[in-house]
Amino acid sequence: MINSKRRAVLVLMSAVLMLGAGIAQTQREEGPILRPKRPIAKPASPTLLVICDLACNWTLDGAAKGRIEAGGSAKEKVELGQHVVAAATEDGMDKDEKELDIKAGGQTIVHIALLPFRDARLKAEQEAREKAARQQQEHEHVAREETGGLTWTDSATRLMWTKSDNGSEVSWGQAVDYCRKLRLAGHSDWRVPTLDELNGISDSGASVSCDSDKSKCHIKGNIRLSTGWVWGRKITDVSGQIHVFTYDQAIWSSGMKRYEKKFDRALCVRRSGE
């Protein structure tokens, strides 16, 4: 009986020892069973903050992402690696593109500057228009010359005259400037005439329609005048005076001081053969 009890005690003690050994082995392999584990921090996801200086539609790697107001921004999550951000104004005339290489998490700011592209385009367009206008004027000028009748040369004085006046109201200074800058029939030495030279082409026997056919101008060479009031000067006087071809030259041979400006025109002359 005693031996049976002793065997039972020995078996129980052996079981307890085996259980303790198992727990110790487990603790050695895994650490304390109740010890809390520290959470592993995740890296921040990469994002883009896209800012546009003008209202634009933007894309990320070719995919449309919507509209950004002028001076506004848009935020978008991305993956690490290379990306292309592009934007265009709403009319599609001006565009900008940025290539990015995202190597870390966090926010990357992308500035889209469309205003410099727009300014450069508008400047180029303006220059193109001005160039086209100059070319058109040159073509028209050549065409007029080719048709002939741009000038008339007085065989008596060898003075070459423009076949028409400037066609609009000018002051004395503007008349001088107009003739000095005139390029006509291959010549660039045009000037305002003297009163004596204007007298020289007055002809009371000539009758040419002028002032939109409201009047008749007494002038040689069938020169067409828009009003008949032409700026001239005395040889010894640099200030302008008026010669009026709608009246008899004997009345106006001495010129007239600055009459109604709205009638005053520029008729240019040069020495033929110079």
For each residue, the residues with C-beta under 8 A, 3 or more apart:
1: 4 5
2: 5 6
3: 6 7
4: 1 7 8
5: 1 2 8 9
6: 2 3 9 10
7: 3 4 10 11
8: 4 5 11 12
9: 5 6 12 13
10: 6 7 13 14
11: 7 8 14 15
12: 8 9 15 16
13: 9 10 16 17
14: 10 11 17 18
15: 11 12 18 19
16: 12 13 19 20
17: 13 14 20 21
18: 14 15 21 22
19: 15 16 22 23
20: 16 17 23 24
21: 17 18 24 25
22: 18 19 25 26
23: 19 20 26 27
24: 20 21 27 28
25: 21 22 28 29
26: 22 23 29 30 33
27: 23 24 30 31 32 33
28: 24 25
29: 25 26
30: 26 27 33
31: 27 35
32: 27 35
33: 26 27 30
34:
35: 31 32
36:
37:
38:
39:
40:
41:
42:
43: 105
44: 105 106
45: 77 105
46: 77 78 79 80 102 104 105 106 107 108
47: 75 76 77 78 106 107 108
48: 60 75 76 77 78 83 85 100 107 108 109 110
49: 73 74 75 107 108 109 110
50: 58 65 68 73 74 75 76 85 87 110 112
51: 68 71 72 73 109 110 111 112
52: 55 56 58 68 69 70 71 72 73 87 112 114
53: 70 71 111 112 113 114 115
54: 70 89 94 114 115 118
55: 52 67 68 69 70 89 90
56: 52 67 68 87 88 89 90 112 114
57: 64 66 67 68 87 88 90
58: 50 52 64 65 66 67 68 74 85 86 87 88 112
59: 62 63 64 65 85 86 87
60: 48 63 65 76 78 83 84 85
61: 83 84
62: 59 84
63: 59 60
64: 57 58 59
65: 50 58 59 60 74 76
66: 57 58 74
67: 55 56 57 58 90
68: 50 51 52 55 56 57 58 72 73 74 87 112
69: 52 55 72
70: 52 53 54 55
71: 51 52 53
72: 51 52 68 69
73: 49 50 51 52 68
74: 49 50 58 65 66 68
75: 47 48 49 50
76: 47 48 50 60 65
77: 45 46 47 48
78: 46 47 48 60 83 102
79: 46 102
80: 46 102 103 104 105
81: 101 102
82: 99 100 101 102
83: 48 60 61 78 99 100 101 102
84: 60 61 62 97 98 99 100
85: 48 50 58 59 60 97 98 100 110 112
86: 58 59 95 96 97 98
87: 50 52 56 57 58 59 68 95 96 97 112 114
88: 56 57 58 92 93 94 95 96 114
89: 54 55 56 92 93 94 95 114 118
90: 55 56 57 67
91:
92: 88 89 95
93: 88 89 118 121
94: 54 88 89 114 117 118 121
95: 86 87 88 89 92 114 117
96: 86 87 88 112 113 114 117
97: 84 85 86 87
98: 84 85 86 110 112
99: 82 83 84
100: 48 82 83 84 85 108 110
101: 81 82 83
102: 46 78 79 80 81 82 83 108
103: 80
104: 46 80
105: 43 44 45 46 80
106: 44 46 47
107: 46 47 48 49
108: 46 47 48 49 100 102
109: 48 49 51
110: 48 49 50 51 85 98 100
111: 51 53
112: 50 51 52 53 56 58 68 85 87 96 98
113: 53 96 116 117
114: 52 53 54 56 87 88 89 94 95 96 117 118
115: 53 54 118 119
116: 113 119 120
117: 94 95 96 113 114 120 121
118: 54 89 93 94 114 115 121 122
119: 115 116 122 123
120: 116 117 123 124
121: 93 94 117 118 124 125
122: 118 119 125 126
123: 119 120 126 127
124: 120 121 127 128
125: 121 122 128 129
126: 122 123 129 130
127: 123 124 130 131
128: 124 125 131 132
129: 125 126 132 133
130: 126 127 133 134
131: 127 128 134 135
132: 128 129 135 136
133: 129 130 136 137
134: 130 131 137 138
135: 131 132 138 139
136: 132 133 139 140
137: 133 134 140 141
138: 134 135 141 142
139: 135 136 142 143
140: 136 137 143 144
141: 137 138 144 145 183 184
142: 138 139 145 146
143: 139 140 146 147
144: 140 141 147 150
145: 141 142 148 150 184 185 186
146: 142 143
147: 143 144
148: 145
149: 163
150: 144 145 162 163 184 185
151: 160 161 162 163 184 185
152: 160 161 163 220 221 222 223
153: 158 159 160 161 272
154: 157 158 159 160 161 200 201 220 221
155: 158
156: 200
157: 154 197 200
158: 153 154 155 271 272 273
159: 153 154 193 197 200 269 270 271 272
160: 151 152 153 154 187 269 270 271 272
161: 151 152 153 154 193 201 221 223 267 268 269
162: 150 151 165 182 184 190 223 267 268 269
163: 149 150 151 152 221 222 223 224
164: 167 223 224 225 226 267
165: 162 224 225 226 227 230 265 266 267
166: 170 175 178 265 266 267
167: 164 226 265
168: 226 265
169: 261 262 263 264 265
170: 166 174 175 178 231 264 265 266
171: 174 175 261 264
172: 175 176 231 239 240 258 264
173: 176 177
174: 170 171 177 178 266
175: 166 170 171 172 178 179 192 231 240 264 265 266
176: 172 173 179 180 191 192 240
177: 173 174 180 181
178: 166 170 174 175 181 182 266 268
179: 175 176 182 190 191 192 266 268 269
180: 176 177 190 191
181: 177 178
182: 162 178 179 188 190 268
183: 141 187 188
184: 141 145 150 151 162 187 190 268
185: 145 150 151
186: 145
187: 160 183 184 190 270
188: 182 183
189: 270 271 274
190: 162 179 180 182 184 187 268 269 270
191: 176 179 180 268 269 270
192: 175 176 179 231 232 233 240 266 267 268 269
193: 159 161 197 198 230 232 233 267 268 269
194: 197 198 232 233 234 235
195: 198 199 232 233 234 241 243 253 254 255
196: 199 200 234 235
197: 157 159 193 194 200 201 232 269
198: 193 194 195 201 202 230 232 243 267
199: 195 196 202 243 249 253
200: 154 156 157 159 196 197
201: 154 161 197 198 219 220 221 223
202: 198 199 218 219 220 243 245 249 253
203: 206 218 219 220 249
204: 218 248 249
205: 218
206: 203 217 218 219 220
207: 216 217 218
208: 216 217 218 219 222 223 224 225
209: 213 215 216 217 224
210: 213 214 215 216 217 224 225 226 227 228 245 246
211: 214 215 217 225 226 227 228 246
212: 226
213: 209 210
214: 210 211
215: 209 210 211 228 246
216: 207 208 209 210 246
217: 206 207 208 209 210 211 223 225 228 245 246
218: 202 203 204 205 206 207 208 245 246 247 248 249
219: 201 202 203 206 208 223 225 245
220: 152 154 201 202 203 206 223
221: 152 154 161 163 201
222: 152 163 208
223: 152 161 162 163 164 201 208 217 219 220 267
224: 163 164 165 208 209 210
225: 164 165 208 210 211 217 219 228 230 245 265 267
226: 164 165 167 168 210 211 212 265
227: 165 210 211 263 264 265
228: 210 211 215 217 225 244 245 246 263
229: 242 243 244 245 246 259 263 264 265
230: 165 193 198 225 242 243 244 245 264 265 266 267
231: 170 172 175 192 240 241 242 264 265 266 267
232: 192 193 194 195 197 198 240 241 242 243 255
233: 192 193 194 195 237 238 239 240 241
234: 194 195 196 237 241 255
235: 194 196
236:
237: 233 234 241
238: 233
239: 172 233
240: 172 175 176 192 231 232 233 258
241: 195 231 232 233 234 237 255 256 257 258
242: 229 230 231 232 255 256 257 258 259 264
243: 195 198 199 202 229 230 232 252 255 256
244: 228 229 230 247 252 256 259
245: 202 210 217 218 219 225 228 229 230
246: 210 211 215 216 217 218 228 229
247: 218 244 251 252
248: 204 218 251 252
249: 199 202 203 204 218 252 253
250: 253
251: 247 248
252: 243 244 247 248 249 255 256
253: 195 199 202 249 250
254: 195
255: 195 232 234 241 242 243 252
256: 241 242 243 244 252 259
257: 241 242
258: 172 240 241 242 261
259: 229 242 244 256 263 264
260: 263 264
261: 169 171 258 264
262: 169
263: 169 227 228 229 259 260
264: 169 170 171 172 175 227 229 230 231 242 259 260 261
265: 165 166 167 168 169 170 175 225 226 227 229 230 231
266: 165 166 170 174 175 178 179 192 230 231
267: 161 162 164 165 166 192 193 198 223 225 230 231
268: 161 162 178 179 182 184 190 191 192 193
269: 159 160 161 162 179 190 191 192 193 197
270: 159 160 187 189 190 191 274
271: 158 159 160 189 274
272: 153 158 159 160
273: 158
274: 189 270 271
